[in-house]
Amino acid sequence: KGWSYSNTGFYLLGAVIEAATHKPLAENYRARILEPLGMKHTFLDCHEEPRADLSQSYSRSFFSLLGQGNVSDVHFLYTWSAGGLVSTASDLSLFIRGLFRGKLFTHPETLKEMLTPPENEPYYGLGIGIYGEGVYGHGGGIPGFLSHLSYDQNQDLVMVVLFNADVDDPSSIASTI
């Protein structure tokens, strides 16, 4: 009938993946997504060693009483399958192009299902935002980092906006561009 976006739902999906495969989520990501797409600089924080140089990160929300502070050494174990991947702009471009070019699913119907929104949520499919005709993506954030990734199928155009501070809205910047 319908559904609603939930980080808890993505966290539970990670548990289902581990139970079904009998392998850690990081290993599943690596074997099913990261290695097939050549994403050499992406890793699951708190579960794998960094695979890229990490930027310093700053947060106002995490230190709301103290002002903006450096949270580079803070790791958010709770994000896990609901946003715990650390990546680069180039790896994110590989991911979204691989997704839309059919490199991740055996059956093309899987992507079609992802892009079909339920009646109660016309701008969001299964794990992906629907921004317009042929334009899809997703944003995310934790204290100290904000991101937005979108793909325009009509122009084969990828847009990645990454912030190492939680002070602005990367989705609105992407929309403006």
C-alpha positions as CSV (number, residue, x, y, z in Angstrom):
1,K,0.0,0.0,0.0
2,G,2.8,2.4,0.8
3,W,5.9,3.0,2.8
4,S,8.1,5.8,4.3
5,Y,11.8,6.4,4.1
6,S,13.6,5.3,7.3
7,N,17.2,5.0,8.3
8,T,16.1,2.2,10.6
9,G,14.7,0.4,7.6
10,F,18.2,0.6,5.9
11,Y,19.8,-0.6,9.1
12,L,17.5,-3.6,9.3
13,L,18.2,-4.3,5.6
14,G,21.9,-4.5,6.4
15,A,21.1,-7.1,9.1
16,V,19.0,-9.1,6.6
17,I,21.8,-9.0,4.0
18,E,24.3,-10.4,6.6
19,A,21.8,-13.1,7.8
20,A,21.0,-14.2,4.2
21,T,24.6,-14.3,3.0
22,H,26.4,-15.3,6.3
23,K,29.0,-12.6,5.5
24,P,29.7,-9.2,7.0
25,L,28.0,-6.2,5.3
26,A,31.4,-4.7,4.4
27,E,32.3,-7.9,2.5
28,N,29.0,-7.9,0.7
29,Y,29.5,-4.3,-0.4
30,R,33.0,-5.0,-1.6
31,A,32.1,-8.2,-3.6
32,R,28.7,-7.0,-5.0
33,I,29.2,-3.3,-5.6
34,L,32.6,-1.8,-4.9
35,E,34.9,-4.2,-6.7
36,P,32.6,-4.8,-9.8
37,L,32.3,-1.0,-10.3
38,G,36.0,-0.3,-9.6
39,M,35.3,1.8,-6.5
40,K,38.8,1.6,-5.0
41,H,38.5,4.5,-2.5
42,T,35.2,3.6,-0.8
43,F,34.9,1.7,2.5
44,L,32.5,1.0,5.3
45,D,33.6,3.2,8.2
46,C,34.3,1.4,11.5
47,H,34.4,-1.9,9.7
48,E,37.2,-1.4,7.2
49,E,40.5,0.6,7.0
50,P,40.3,3.9,5.1
51,R,41.0,3.5,1.4
52,A,41.5,7.2,0.7
53,D,42.9,10.3,2.3
54,L,40.3,11.6,4.7
55,S,39.4,15.3,4.9
56,Q,39.0,17.1,8.2
57,S,35.3,17.5,9.1
58,Y,33.5,20.2,11.1
59,S,30.1,20.2,12.8
60,R,27.9,22.8,14.3
61,S,25.1,20.3,15.2
62,F,27.4,17.9,17.1
63,F,28.8,20.8,19.2
64,S,25.7,22.9,19.2
65,L,26.5,24.4,22.6
66,L,30.2,24.9,21.8
67,G,30.0,26.3,18.3
68,Q,31.6,24.6,15.3
69,G,34.1,21.9,16.1
70,N,36.4,19.4,14.4
71,V,34.8,15.9,14.4
72,S,37.4,14.3,12.1
73,D,38.2,11.6,14.7
74,V,34.6,10.9,15.6
75,H,33.2,7.7,13.9
76,F,29.6,7.0,13.8
77,L,29.2,3.2,14.2
78,Y,25.4,3.5,14.2
79,T,25.3,4.7,10.6
80,W,26.4,1.2,9.3
81,S,24.0,0.2,6.4
82,A,22.1,3.5,6.8
83,G,25.0,5.8,5.6
84,G,28.3,4.4,6.9
85,L,30.1,4.2,3.5
86,V,32.9,6.7,3.1
87,S,33.6,7.6,-0.6
88,T,35.0,10.1,-3.0
89,A,33.4,12.1,-5.8
90,S,35.0,9.9,-8.5
91,D,33.8,6.7,-6.8
92,L,30.3,8.0,-6.4
93,S,30.2,8.8,-10.1
94,L,31.3,5.2,-10.8
95,F,28.5,4.0,-8.6
96,I,25.6,5.9,-10.0
97,R,26.6,5.3,-13.6
98,G,27.1,1.6,-12.9
99,L,23.6,1.5,-11.3
100,F,21.9,3.1,-14.3
101,R,23.9,1.2,-16.8
102,G,22.8,-2.1,-15.4
103,K,26.1,-3.3,-13.9
104,L,24.6,-4.1,-10.5
105,F,21.6,-6.2,-11.1
106,T,21.0,-9.5,-13.0
107,H,17.5,-8.4,-14.0
108,P,16.8,-5.0,-15.5
109,E,13.4,-5.0,-13.7
110,T,15.2,-4.5,-10.4
111,L,16.2,-0.9,-11.4
112,K,12.8,-0.3,-12.8
113,E,11.2,-1.3,-9.5
114,M,13.6,1.0,-7.6
115,L,12.5,3.9,-9.8
116,T,8.8,3.3,-9.3
117,P,7.5,5.4,-6.5
118,P,4.6,4.3,-4.3
119,E,1.4,6.3,-4.4
120,N,2.1,7.9,-1.0
121,E,5.6,9.0,-1.9
122,P,5.8,10.3,-5.5
123,Y,9.3,11.7,-5.3
124,Y,11.1,8.7,-3.8
125,G,11.5,5.2,-5.1
126,L,13.2,2.3,-3.3
127,G,16.4,3.9,-2.0
128,I,16.6,6.7,-4.6
129,G,15.1,10.1,-5.0
130,I,13.1,11.1,-8.1
131,Y,14.0,14.7,-9.0
132,G,12.4,15.0,-12.4
133,E,12.0,13.2,-15.7
134,G,15.1,11.0,-15.8
135,V,16.9,12.7,-12.9
136,Y,17.6,10.6,-9.8
137,G,19.8,10.7,-6.7
138,H,20.1,10.8,-3.0
139,G,21.6,13.0,-0.3
140,G,22.9,12.2,3.1
141,G,24.7,13.5,6.1
142,I,26.2,12.8,9.5
143,P,27.7,15.4,11.8
144,G,30.6,16.9,9.9
145,F,29.7,15.6,6.4
146,L,26.9,16.3,3.9
147,S,26.5,14.9,0.4
148,H,24.3,14.9,-2.6
149,L,24.6,12.6,-5.6
150,S,22.4,12.9,-8.7
151,Y,22.2,11.5,-12.2
152,D,20.5,12.9,-15.3
153,Q,19.8,9.9,-17.6
154,N,18.9,12.2,-20.5
155,Q,22.3,13.9,-20.5
156,D,24.4,11.2,-18.9
157,L,25.3,13.8,-16.3
158,V,26.5,13.1,-12.8
159,M,26.6,15.7,-10.0
160,V,28.3,15.2,-6.8
161,V,28.3,17.8,-4.0
162,L,30.4,17.0,-0.9
163,F,30.8,19.1,2.2
164,N,33.2,18.4,5.1
165,A,31.0,20.5,7.4
166,D,27.3,20.4,8.2
167,V,26.7,24.1,7.5
168,D,24.7,24.2,4.2
169,D,22.4,22.0,2.1
170,P,24.2,20.2,-0.7
171,S,20.8,19.2,-2.3
172,S,19.7,22.8,-2.7
173,I,23.1,23.7,-4.3
174,A,22.8,20.7,-6.7
175,S,19.2,21.8,-7.5
176,T,20.4,25.4,-8.2
177,I,23.2,24.1,-10.5
